[in-house]
């Protein structure tokens, strides 16, 4: 029986503990609120997405435009050759009219420069519309030219265009004259249709009109460059013709300022491009085609240019529309992100306020958050935590209301309660109060006595801490030599359990032939003391006790320890509402020195599982059955069976808890009955599952 005097506590109402009058300063506000961070992150993400889309589309459009321009410009060479061929054919037809004219044939036989010049001027104006005509005699000497008088006779047999004409074949080529480029065609003059009397060459300037014609063909701006350098001078490009009159100077400047471009084109004769040129603030892609004279000398270049901005103009219009739509979307997205940020952080703000209220002890605060997202899960978890804190506060208040001095020498602290026959277990080797035991323990008082031995309160000199010393009677151990080895094994397992809800076992030792066990010293009452009251424990108090028992057993089961003797006498309640499960491993020795072999029954009959009663091997689910009986007693106020309990545990279903306590929560009753199923497979398969079931009752209560 208990060393304390039992008394019935006055009925109490369990209410949350609220701090009155305590006004803590609000928490320091963050530099940036969560709403702002979410809004800023969402807005930045949207801005990056929209801006990135526009930037990527612009870059892609530019790439496509450049590729298209480059592809078109590279076709300029073929277009230029085709254009020249067509123009030469047209010029040859015009010159044929001149060389077949009888007056021209007569002039060519007379070889009079003045007469020839005047006659050719008339033909130039009426038939060919050439910029100049040149008359060459049969010996290859030019003796007349329409655009200017010849200061001296010039031998032109070395000019391939003229040489071919003197040999009776029409020919063409490009001439450079006075920084101008000319398409020149030459044809023989035949007297009597067969005898060559000379040749006439007609020059047609490559001018702006020619450039415009080529522009319509290649769909690009055209600039013709002539090499204005003198002999042995570096190349000096000048504009000979252009479709970009207003930008000629800028074009020429861009070409001259591009490193190595002029000598590569006008001296080495290489085709270059597409090449970027900045012209009048616009970017052009240019393609350079070297131009050779009929003597195969480099005399200039044809340049085709396409404006990137003009090419991108249709896309710019689309892009501008995209920007406008994007800006509208950004404004809408900013508003939406702000609303969403407030919607997300609103529940969080309420949770923060609730947490601050709990911090100052207000457990009655409400958490008005109802949703199925992560915030809702957090809110429900917070509510469940509040309920557990309320349960803890209720248990503390209930224990404080008991008319027992917790912590006095008359209170059970650890181990068994003294028995009426306590003198029968005293041994001459037992330590005495006020003496040093085992060389390190100062014995201060007796905490309890039982059939196994005596429990002392002692001060451990080595650890400088209070401990409980439980001595073990030598005659009990000597009755069965195997008990000590099994006991040591159980102690080794019990020492592996480290959990707030398990009474720690320190060491097993021997002093002067007396075996003893040192344990954690805890002030408190056993659950048995609480249940001896005439009042049924309040539901919050019972739930707090039940969940702590589950937590302690889960720690034991995790390291392979089966308690085998779960009962209120082995559950210690601290004044703070904490709970300790005691006597791991001791149960084997306290009940008739029982053994764990098959066929041997150990445990306390009132709390014994059916498999324990049958003496079969046990597993963790045996402790779940015993826990169910403890819960039955906690929530109904009595044990399920009172007579022939061992047989009833094996054969009879337990009476419904409602039959003992009509006010019991039906959900708790269902949990208890499931724990007490005869077949282990029908029970909860772990104390973790049992804990979750109890936690759901708490959450639903919240």
Secondary structure, DSSP 8 states (H G I E B T S, - for coil): --SS----------------S---------SS-HHHHHHHHHHHHHHHHHHHHHHHHHHHHHHHHHHHHHHHHTTHHHHHHHHHHHHHHHHHHHHHHHHT-HHHHHHHHHT-HHHHHHHHHHHIIIII--SEEEEEETTSEEEEESSS--SS-EE-TTSHHHHHHHTT--EEEEEEETTEEEEEEEEEEEETTTEEEEEEEEEEE--HHHHHHHHHHHTSEEEEEEE---TTS---EEEEEES-GGGHHHHHHHHHHSTTHHHHHHTS---EEEEEEEETTEEEEEEEEEEE-TTS-EEEEEEEEEEHHHHHHHHHHHHHHHHHHHHHHHHHHHHHHHHHHHHHHHHHHHHHHHHHHHHTT-TT-------SSHHHHHHHHHHHHHHHHHHHHHHHHHHHHSSS-TTSTTS--SS----TTGGGG--TTS--TTSEETTTEEEEEEEEE-SS-EEEEEEETTTTEEEEEEEE-HHHHHT-HHHHHHHHHHHHHHHT---TTB--EEEEEEETTEEEEEEE----EEHHHHHTSSS---HHHHHHHHHHHHHHHHHHHHTT---S--SGGGEEE-TTS-EEE--TTTHHHHTTT---STT---S-GGG--HHHHHT----HHHHHHHHHHHHHHHHHSS-S--SSHHHHHHHS----GGGT-TTS-HHHHHHHHHHT-SSGGGS-SSHHHHHHHHHHHHHHH-
